[in-house]
Amino acid sequence: MGDPQYMRFPVEEFQMRCNKARELMAEKGLKGLFITEGRNYTYFSGGTRDNSNARPHAMILPLEGDPVAIIQRFPEWNRRKGIWFDDVRIYDTMFGLPLEMTVEVMKEKGMGEGLVGVELGHEQKLGMDTDDFLKLKELLPKVEFVGAADVLWDIRMIKSPEEVARSRRACEITIMAYEALFPGLYEGMMEKEIMNRFLKLQMNMGGSSPWGSMNSGPENYLNNSGGPPTNRRIRKGDQVWLDGGCFSSEYVSDFCCAGTVGPPSDKQKKAQQMMWEITRAVGDAVRPGMRACDIDALNGKEWEKRGYNYNRDINWGGGRIGHGLAWGGVVSEPPHIASYDETVIRPGMIITIEPGINFEYGTYCTETNCLVTEDGLEILNDFNRELRIIPV
């Protein structure tokens, strides 16, 4: 068993995840899960994934009995410390996952025949060579490998109290960074200078791997998602829009903040106010049991009240108005708050609500990071949404 001071969560957290997986496996008639993709491996085993394709790691989670990890010897010394269970098998080669060892373990754990879930399906991928996976199928002719995306996402989308606490902390750090950033900006600064300050503020406040994108100036307002900061200097009348966040113990924040160089115009103030009214109205109406597409429909109705057909004419988010908040170096995960996603919204999910619109005088989005509760949504990034004023 791993060393608590090196483990991402207490043993009980990992046991809860694996027990939930077993419940779903039993419902679907699976003999087990064969897990090779890095984030899934870390999520269920606690071990750190390896970034080298030459030495993949795997976790075998049987329907009954203890799980097994298969890892390469080179990183064994520190990787073993994070794994919550005892059975860790070691291999020495650099030619990918050892297939004979894998077959032996799967048969030992009752996964030598029948249905075995693997990372095929929606937003999943194998963490091993495709050729090796095909060879593994040949070596286990009585096994039918089936996609387990629904099992994996069903568990990963629901956050535990500790996961929620980490996302909440990431949001707090990003809020503090935005609040500290804008008072120190001034006309003539380069976008790169602004972004460097934002990223450093998040680091200094306890965040890790901070990230961001931005736009400024009329020639860039149509860039919905912002982009890398440039050498462009902000000028009087510009709107300066940032989107970004950081990670806190591997869990992420993701939201935007904007200001104007000099006082905002009436059009800019009204656009920002409209955007916040729509975002709040959509969020206030969300209840567990709705589907992701139902939330998208709520958004459409709010825009119709104001004379817009959002999905046809605006579609600011490229086909969605929000997403699940992820972890482990990734920002977005299911569900997608979109007309085509019928995922049922359940307590414990953390989602974003982020419709937006561009005008010739600015980019407008007041993204919220929200925890789904038994009663509705709790905004984790609750802060002042008014346009900041950058001195001229």
Buried (B, 14 or more C-beta within 10 A) or exposed (E): EBEEEBBBBEBEBBEBBBEBBBEBBEEEEBBBBBBBBBBBBBBBBBBBBBEEEEBBBBBBBBBEBEBBBBBBEBBEEEBBBBBBBEBBBBBEEEEBBBBEBBBEBBBBBBBBBBBBBBBBBEEBEBBBBEEBBEBBEEEBEEBEBBBBBBBBBBBBBBBBEEBBBBBBBBBBBBBBBBBBBBEEBEBEBBBBBBBEBBBEBBBEBBBBBBBBBBBBBBEBBEBBBBEEBBEBBBBEBBBBBBBBBBBBBBBBBBBBBBBBBBEBBEEBBEBBBBBBBBBBBBBEBBBBEBBBBBBBBBBBEBBEEEEBEBBEEBBBBEEBBBBBBBBBEEBBBBBBBBBEBEBEBBBBBBBBBBBBBBBEBBBBBBBBBBBBEEEBBBBBBEBEBEBBBBEB
